[in-house]
Amino acid sequence: MRSFLLQTRESLWFLPALFGIGAVILAQALVLLDQALLDGGIRIGFVDALSASAARSILTIIGTSMLTVAGTSFSITISVLATTSSTYGPRLVRNFMADRANQTVLAVFTSTFLYALVVLLSVRSETDAGGGFVPTMSIYVSVAIGVLDVAVLVFFIHHIADSVQITTLQHRVQADLLRAIAHVYPNKADARGNRGSHPLLTDPAPVTAETDGYVQQVDLAQLRRIAENADVIIDVVAMPGAYVVAGDCFVRVSPPTHEPAFGKSVRASFSLGTARTPLQDVRFALQQLVEVAVRGLASGANDPYTAVTALDLAATALVDLLNRPTALTALTDTDDTVRVLVHWPEADDLISDVFTGVTTYGLDHPLVVDAARGLAERLLVVAGPGTTELLRAIITGLSRPSLPT
């Protein structure tokens, strides 16, 4: 279920389907209201009566035009997805898929078509069976929705034009990274967790995966409840970002338990998918930012300024990371007994990922080298003792006189 919710959030069909259902319900409700007003002999003064042919013409124009615009919007979105995938990396496509603005615009256009279609079905002329009926209020509402759709179309064109700019893409990736850091490295200490050493596990038994895929999310709170109820310690082996195949170990349990219900509930705490996501995967969120920088340094693009911007945005996230407490290594129950062991990436590993990716391809670009050195020096101000040694080594490596000037 959790995996399904993650997929719907990044899909282009969920909101249009939801809005479509709402449009059908709204159309039916307004048609019933029109019928009730007609039966009661009530007339709203500012609403002029319409003939059946005029009503059909208005609804047909609104419905067909909105369906055409919806198709064009889909085409533009797919074109942008293709361009983004080839230029900045296929892993950035999910940013467009998950963009609420794109989903909402498509939902508005398709739901307008469905609204007009349902109202059109209720229009009857005098010669039709059941006598004439023109849902005047419903038609005026459709006209108002059509005017609103014009504003939505203008917004969509502006939004798409803004979305394809590299700075906008990089800031979206940075936002994903900041959210992932805030989740994995919370500022406030968890009253039911600690950052100490792990207890030794006694004869742990594995709980294995039944399907394959990337671990997109782990419900640690649920694992803690499961461990507390079973009076065991669960060591999470497959952390978010790991790829597992059927038979791979999800968790290790100590003392061992082999109850089928226990294994089923543990597996239900893991969400698997066909690709990594930045929800709990800090390393992947950072990798997306580095990938944009590396692709900017490719011979076809030869754009060191993109890499410089990526390093500047990485500075915001990494400084924030170094100012936070280290990640929890264990979750405890109400009695302060360790129940779940977790293995989040260390700050040194994340810093190494940034400099390894960018400097491997950017040593021939003085602008990139200067930006990387500036990033290392900025991190050095807030780094702890262990990270300081790593950063000094990076600065030394970026200060070689053999670098081009």
C-alpha positions as CSV (number, residue, x, y, z in Angstrom):
1,M,0.0,0.0,0.0
2,R,2.8,2.4,0.9
3,S,4.6,1.7,-2.4
4,F,1.3,2.4,-4.3
5,L,1.0,5.8,-2.5
6,L,4.6,6.6,-3.5
7,Q,3.9,5.8,-7.1
8,T,0.6,7.8,-7.3
9,R,2.4,10.9,-5.9
10,E,4.8,10.8,-8.8
11,S,2.2,9.9,-11.5
12,L,0.4,12.0,-14.1
13,W,-2.9,10.1,-13.8
14,F,-3.9,10.3,-10.2
15,L,-4.9,13.9,-9.9
16,P,-6.6,13.9,-13.3
17,A,-8.6,10.9,-12.2
18,L,-9.5,12.5,-8.9
19,F,-10.5,15.8,-10.5
20,G,-12.4,13.9,-13.2
21,I,-14.5,12.1,-10.6
22,G,-15.1,15.5,-8.9
23,A,-16.1,17.1,-12.2
24,V,-18.7,14.4,-12.9
25,I,-20.2,14.7,-9.4
26,L,-20.3,18.5,-9.7
27,A,-22.0,18.4,-13.1
28,Q,-24.6,15.9,-11.8
29,A,-25.2,18.1,-8.7
30,L,-25.7,21.3,-10.7
31,V,-28.0,19.6,-13.2
32,L,-30.1,18.4,-10.3
33,L,-30.1,22.0,-8.9
34,D,-31.2,23.3,-12.3
35,Q,-34.0,20.8,-12.4
36,A,-35.1,21.7,-8.8
37,L,-35.1,25.4,-9.7
38,L,-37.1,24.8,-12.8
39,D,-39.7,22.6,-11.0
40,G,-40.0,25.3,-8.3
41,G,-40.5,28.1,-10.8
42,I,-37.4,29.9,-9.3
43,R,-35.4,32.0,-11.7
44,I,-32.1,33.8,-10.9
45,G,-32.3,37.3,-12.3
46,F,-28.8,37.6,-13.8
47,V,-28.9,34.2,-15.5
48,D,-30.5,34.5,-19.0
49,A,-32.3,31.5,-20.4
50,L,-30.7,29.6,-23.2
51,S,-32.0,27.6,-26.1
52,A,-31.1,23.9,-26.3
53,S,-29.1,24.5,-29.5
54,A,-27.2,27.4,-27.9
55,A,-26.5,25.3,-24.8
56,R,-25.2,22.4,-26.9
57,S,-23.0,24.7,-28.9
58,I,-21.4,26.3,-25.8
59,L,-20.8,23.0,-24.1
60,T,-19.4,21.4,-27.3
61,I,-17.0,24.3,-27.8
62,I,-15.8,24.2,-24.2
63,G,-15.5,20.4,-24.1
64,T,-13.6,20.0,-27.5
65,S,-11.3,22.9,-26.9
66,M,-10.3,21.7,-23.4
67,L,-9.7,18.2,-24.7
68,T,-7.5,19.7,-27.4
69,V,-5.6,21.8,-24.9
70,A,-5.2,18.8,-22.6
71,G,-3.7,16.8,-25.4
72,T,-1.3,19.7,-26.3
73,S,-0.3,20.0,-22.6
74,F,0.4,16.3,-22.4
75,S,2.6,16.6,-25.6
76,I,4.5,19.6,-24.2
77,T,5.1,17.7,-20.9
78,I,6.3,14.6,-22.6
79,S,8.6,16.7,-24.8
80,V,10.1,18.4,-21.8
81,L,10.5,15.0,-20.1
82,A,12.5,13.8,-23.1
83,T,14.7,16.9,-23.2
84,T,15.4,16.8,-19.5
85,S,16.2,13.1,-19.6
86,S,18.7,13.4,-22.4
87,T,20.3,16.7,-21.2
88,Y,20.4,16.6,-17.4
89,G,19.9,12.9,-16.7
90,P,17.1,10.3,-16.7
91,R,16.8,10.3,-12.9
92,L,15.5,13.9,-13.0
93,V,12.4,12.9,-14.8
94,R,10.7,12.0,-11.5
95,N,10.9,15.7,-10.6
96,F,8.6,16.6,-13.5
97,M,6.3,13.6,-12.8
98,A,6.0,14.6,-9.2
99,D,5.5,18.3,-9.9
100,R,2.0,19.2,-8.5
101,A,1.7,22.1,-10.8
102,N,1.9,19.9,-13.9
103,Q,-0.4,17.3,-12.4
104,T,-3.0,20.0,-11.5
105,V,-3.0,21.7,-14.9
106,L,-3.6,18.4,-16.7
107,A,-6.3,17.5,-14.1
108,V,-8.1,20.9,-14.6
109,F,-8.2,20.5,-18.4
110,T,-9.4,16.9,-18.5
111,S,-12.0,17.5,-15.7
112,T,-13.4,20.5,-17.6
113,F,-14.0,18.2,-20.6
114,L,-15.8,15.6,-18.4
115,Y,-17.9,18.3,-16.8
116,A,-19.0,19.7,-20.2
117,L,-19.7,16.2,-21.5
118,V,-21.9,15.3,-18.5
119,V,-23.9,18.6,-18.7
120,L,-24.3,18.2,-22.4
121,L,-26.0,14.8,-21.9
122,S,-28.7,16.5,-19.9
123,V,-29.7,19.1,-22.5
124,R,-33.0,18.3,-24.2
125,S,-34.9,20.2,-26.8
126,E,-38.7,20.4,-27.0
127,T,-38.8,17.6,-29.5
128,D,-36.8,15.2,-27.4
129,A,-38.5,12.6,-25.1
130,G,-39.3,14.0,-21.7
131,G,-39.7,17.5,-22.9
132,G,-37.2,20.4,-23.1
133,F,-34.6,21.0,-20.4
134,V,-31.6,23.4,-20.5
135,P,-29.5,23.4,-17.3
136,T,-28.8,27.1,-17.4
137,M,-26.8,27.4,-14.2
138,S,-24.7,24.4,-15.1
139,I,-23.8,26.0,-18.5
140,Y,-22.9,29.3,-16.9
141,V,-20.6,27.5,-14.5
142,S,-19.0,25.7,-17.5
143,V,-18.3,29.1,-19.1
144,A,-16.7,30.4,-15.8
145,I,-14.6,27.2,-15.7
146,G,-13.6,27.8,-19.3
147,V,-12.4,31.4,-18.4
148,L,-10.5,29.9,-15.5
149,D,-8.9,27.4,-17.8
150,V,-7.5,30.2,-20.0
151,A,-5.6,31.5,-16.9
152,V,-4.5,28.0,-16.1
153,L,-3.1,27.6,-19.7
154,V,-1.1,30.8,-19.4
155,F,0.2,29.6,-16.0
156,F,1.2,26.3,-17.5
157,I,3.2,27.8,-20.4
158,H,5.0,30.0,-17.9
159,H,5.6,27.1,-15.5
160,I,7.0,24.8,-18.2
161,A,9.3,27.5,-19.5
162,D,10.6,28.0,-16.0
163,S,10.9,24.3,-15.3
164,V,13.3,23.6,-18.1
165,Q,15.8,26.2,-16.8
166,I,18.8,24.5,-15.2
167,T,18.7,26.7,-12.1
168,T,15.1,25.7,-11.5
169,L,16.0,22.0,-11.9
170,Q,19.0,22.3,-9.5
171,H,16.9,24.1,-6.8
172,R,14.3,21.3,-7.0
173,V,17.0,18.7,-6.5
174,Q,18.4,20.8,-3.7
175,A,15.0,20.9,-2.0
176,D,14.8,17.1,-2.2
177,L,18.2,16.8,-0.7
178,L,17.4,19.2,2.2
179,R,14.2,17.3,3.0
180,A,16.1,14.0,3.0
181,I,18.8,15.5,5.3
182,A,16.1,16.8,7.7
183,H,14.5,13.4,7.8
184,V,17.7,11.3,8.4
185,Y,19.6,13.8,10.6
186,P,16.9,15.5,12.7
187,N,17.9,18.5,14.8
188,K,16.0,17.4,17.9
189,A,17.2,14.3,19.6
190,D,14.7,11.5,19.4
191,A,13.6,10.6,22.9
192,R,13.3,6.9,21.8
193,G,16.6,6.6,20.0
194,N,20.4,6.9,20.6
195,R,23.5,7.6,18.6
196,G,25.8,5.2,20.6
197,S,27.3,1.9,19.7
198,H,25.2,-1.0,18.5
199,P,24.6,-3.9,20.9
200,L,25.9,-7.3,19.8
201,L,23.3,-9.6,18.2
202,T,23.1,-13.1,19.4
203,D,22.6,-15.7,16.6
204,P,20.6,-13.4,14.3
205,A,18.2,-14.9,11.8
206,P,17.5,-13.2,8.4
207,V,14.1,-12.1,7.1
208,T,14.5,-12.2,3.3
209,A,12.8,-10.4,0.4
210,E,10.3,-12.1,-1.7
211,T,10.6,-9.7,-4.7
212,D,13.3,-7.6,-6.2
213,G,13.6,-3.8,-6.4
214,Y,15.1,-0.8,-4.8
215,V,14.3,0.0,-1.2
216,Q,12.5,3.3,-1.5
217,Q,11.3,3.7,2.0
218,V,11.4,1.9,5.4
219,D,8.8,2.4,8.0
220,L,11.1,2.4,11.0
221,A,8.3,3.3,13.5
222,Q,6.4,0.2,12.4
223,L,9.6,-2.0,12.7
224,R,10.1,-0.6,16.2
225,R,6.5,-1.7,17.1
226,I,7.0,-5.1,15.6
227,A,10.3,-5.6,17.5
228,E,8.8,-4.4,20.8
229,N,5.8,-6.8,20.4
230,A,8.0,-9.7,19.6
231,D,10.7,-8.7,22.2
232,V,13.5,-8.9,19.7
233,I,16.1,-6.6,18.1
234,I,15.8,-5.9,14.4
235,D,19.0,-4.9,12.4
236,V,18.0,-3.2,9.2
237,V,20.4,-4.5,6.5
238,A,18.6,-3.2,3.4
239,M,18.5,0.6,4.0
240,P,16.8,3.0,1.6
241,G,18.7,3.0,-1.7
242,A,19.7,-0.6,-1.5
243,Y,18.8,-3.0,-4.4
244,V,17.5,-6.4,-3.3
245,V,16.5,-9.5,-5.2
246,A,14.3,-12.3,-4.0
247,G,16.1,-14.2,-1.2
248,D,18.3,-11.2,-0.1
249,C,18.3,-10.2,3.6
250,F,16.0,-7.4,4.6
251,V,16.7,-7.5,8.3
252,R,18.5,-9.6,10.9
253,V,16.5,-10.6,14.0
254,S,17.9,-11.4,17.4
255,P,16.9,-13.6,19.1
256,P,15.8,-15.5,16.0
257,T,12.1,-15.9,15.3
258,H,10.6,-17.8,12.3
259,E,6.9,-17.0,12.7
260,P,5.3,-16.4,9.2
261,A,3.3,-13.5,10.6
262,F,6.4,-11.8,11.9
263,G,8.2,-12.1,8.5
264,K,5.1,-10.8,6.7
265,S,4.8,-7.7,8.9
266,V,8.5,-7.0,8.6
267,R,8.3,-7.2,4.7
268,A,5.3,-4.9,4.8
269,S,7.5,-2.2,6.4
270,F,9.6,-2.0,3.3
271,S,8.5,-0.2,0.1
272,L,10.2,-1.5,-3.1
273,G,10.2,0.1,-6.5
274,T,12.0,0.1,-9.9
275,A,14.1,3.2,-9.1
276,R,15.6,5.0,-6.1
277,T,13.9,8.0,-4.6
278,P,15.2,10.8,-2.4
279,L,12.6,10.4,0.3
280,Q,14.9,8.6,2.7
281,D,17.9,8.1,0.4
282,V,20.2,11.0,1.2
283,R,22.9,9.6,-1.0
284,F,20.7,9.4,-4.0
285,A,19.4,13.0,-3.4
286,L,23.0,14.2,-3.4
287,Q,23.8,12.0,-6.4
288,Q,21.2,13.8,-8.5
289,L,22.8,17.2,-7.8
290,V,26.2,15.8,-8.6
291,E,24.9,14.2,-11.8
292,V,23.6,17.6,-13.1
293,A,27.1,19.0,-12.5
294,V,28.9,16.1,-14.2
295,R,26.6,16.3,-17.3
296,G,27.4,20.0,-17.5
297,L,31.0,19.1,-17.8
298,A,30.5,16.6,-20.6
299,S,32.3,17.4,-23.9
300,G,29.0,18.0,-25.6
301,A,27.7,20.5,-23.1
302,N,31.0,22.0,-21.9
303,D,29.2,24.1,-19.3
304,P,31.4,24.5,-16.2
305,Y,29.0,27.1,-14.8
306,T,26.4,24.4,-14.2
307,A,28.9,22.5,-12.1
308,V,29.8,25.6,-10.2
309,T,26.1,26.3,-9.4
310,A,25.7,22.7,-8.3
311,L,28.6,23.0,-5.9
312,D,27.2,26.2,-4.4
313,L,23.8,24.5,-3.9
314,A,25.6,21.5,-2.4
315,A,27.2,23.8,0.1
316,T,23.9,24.8,1.6
317,A,22.9,21.2,2.1
318,L,26.3,20.0,3.4
319,V,26.7,22.9,5.8
320,D,23.2,22.1,7.1
321,L,24.2,18.5,7.5
322,L,27.4,19.2,9.4
323,N,25.5,21.5,11.8
324,R,23.1,18.7,12.7
325,P,23.7,15.9,15.2
326,T,24.8,12.6,13.7
327,A,22.1,10.2,12.6
328,L,20.4,7.8,15.0
329,T,22.1,4.4,15.1
330,A,19.3,2.7,17.1
331,L,15.7,3.2,17.9
332,T,14.5,2.3,21.4
333,D,11.2,1.5,23.0
334,T,9.5,3.2,26.0
335,D,11.8,1.3,28.4
336,D,14.9,2.6,26.5
337,T,15.6,-0.9,25.2
338,V,17.2,-1.0,21.7
339,R,14.8,-2.4,19.2
340,V,15.9,-1.3,15.7
341,L,19.4,-0.8,14.4
342,V,19.8,1.5,11.4
343,H,22.8,2.3,9.2
344,W,22.5,5.8,7.7
345,P,25.4,7.1,5.6
346,E,28.2,9.1,7.4
347,A,28.8,12.7,6.6
348,D,32.3,11.9,5.3
349,D,30.9,9.5,2.8
350,L,28.4,12.1,1.4
351,I,31.2,14.7,1.2
352,S,33.4,12.3,-0.6
353,D,30.6,11.5,-3.1
354,V,30.4,15.2,-4.1
355,F,34.1,15.8,-4.6
356,T,34.8,12.5,-6.3
357,G,32.0,13.0,-8.8
358,V,32.8,16.6,-9.7
359,T,36.6,16.6,-9.5
360,T,36.9,13.5,-11.6
361,Y,35.4,15.3,-14.6
362,G,36.2,18.9,-13.7
363,L,39.9,19.1,-13.1
364,D,40.4,20.6,-16.5
365,H,38.0,23.5,-15.6
366,P,39.6,26.1,-13.4
367,L,36.2,27.5,-12.5
368,V,35.1,24.1,-11.2
369,V,38.3,23.6,-9.3
370,D,38.0,27.0,-7.6
371,A,34.4,26.3,-6.7
372,A,35.3,22.9,-5.3
373,R,38.1,24.3,-3.2
374,G,35.8,27.1,-2.0
375,L,33.2,24.4,-1.0
376,A,35.8,22.4,0.9
377,E,37.0,25.5,2.8
378,R,33.5,26.5,3.7
379,L,32.8,23.0,5.1
380,L,36.0,23.1,7.0
381,V,34.7,25.9,9.2
382,V,31.8,23.8,10.5
383,A,33.3,20.3,10.2
384,G,34.1,18.0,13.2
385,P,37.6,16.6,13.9
386,G,37.2,13.5,11.7
387,T,35.7,15.3,8.7
388,T,38.4,18.1,9.0
389,E,41.1,15.6,8.0
390,L,39.2,14.6,4.9
391,L,38.5,18.2,3.9
392,R,42.2,19.2,4.3
393,A,43.2,16.3,2.1
394,I,40.7,17.5,-0.5
395,I,41.9,21.1,-0.4
396,T,45.5,19.9,-0.8
397,G,44.5,17.8,-3.8
398,L,42.8,20.8,-5.4
399,S,45.7,23.1,-4.9
400,R,48.3,21.2,-7.0
401,P,50.4,23.6,-9.1
402,S,49.9,21.4,-12.2
403,L,46.3,22.5,-12.5
404,P,45.7,24.7,-15.6
405,T,45.5,28.4,-15.0
